[in-house]
Amino acid sequence: MKPAVRTIPFVKASACGNDFLLIDAALAPPDAAEFTRLICDRHDGVGADGVEWMSPHFSSDLAIRLINADGSPAEISGNGTRCVAAYVCATQGKERVSILTGAGNKVCSLTSRRDSEYEFEIEMGKGTVEPEIVLKISSGEVRGIPVSMGNPHFVILLPEFTRGWQSQAGEIQTSPHFPEGVNVEYVVVDSKFDLRARFFERGAGETQSSGTGSCASALAAMSTGRADSSVKVHAPGGTQTVRRVADTIFLRGPARLLCQGEFFLS
């Protein structure tokens, strides 16, 4: 009699096209990074930008550990955190969800719900904006603003998107200026209250959206006087709203639970 094939259950969720698999950390195989690469593969796996490994925590509703699609660790994803909040809301009925991330505790407050789609506003904490710097890459020089949202960002403000920005972003990520890598945002300011953004994230490449990237984009635009609070950040996957109260940043946007299933271990 053949032994039963081991499976690992997952829930898939998406926040503005930025998709994640939510998995109980107690079920993680010994090499969680390699497993994450396998399950996130868009052809031979389920497909996702990363896995949020969830654990119980004594002072929060959940603690989460994010591993990117390429197996690399990350401090936080605003969109991934919101996806986990939607899962907690759906399974436990909570409308205020406290989640411990690698960038500290984040409180997610439910603002609306329709079927399997939930909208939350997350208190993201204080962002740090540094002076603009110039990086030298193969195509020339590129100016950008370093921003930290508990994870590193490099925000490039420009009049319009150009072809080949993905290749440039990939080169920026390997710059010696960012020894731990960096998330790159290209941002067009349409008005004081509307931005368009494109995202190239550590461990995932181009993504349809980014929560912390939206915050970083808004902060960079605000710091240069190009935008005011609150500002809408429009991305290919959808729109999120960033507002600033004193030094605290709040991020509001949707998260949708897509499906659940089991992944077979070979």
Secondary structure as UniProt FT lines:
FT   STRAND          7..15
FT   TURN            16..17
FT   STRAND          18..24
FT   HELIX           25..27
FT   HELIX           32..40
FT   TURN            42..44
FT   STRAND          50..55
FT   STRAND          62..68
FT   TURN            69..70
FT   STRAND          73..74
FT   HELIX           78..92
FT   STRAND          96..101
FT   TURN            102..103
FT   STRAND          104..114
FT   TURN            115..116
FT   STRAND          117..125
FT   STRAND          128..129
FT   STRAND          133..137
FT   TURN            138..139
FT   STRAND          140..148
FT   STRAND          152..157
FT   TURN            163..164
FT   HELIX           165..173
FT   TURN            176..177
FT   TURN            179..180
FT   STRAND          183..191
FT   TURN            192..193
FT   STRAND          194..201
FT   TURN            202..204
FT   STRAND          205..207
FT   HELIX           211..223
FT   TURN            224..225
FT   STRAND          231..235
FT   TURN            236..237
FT   STRAND          238..245
FT   TURN            246..247
FT   STRAND          248..264
//
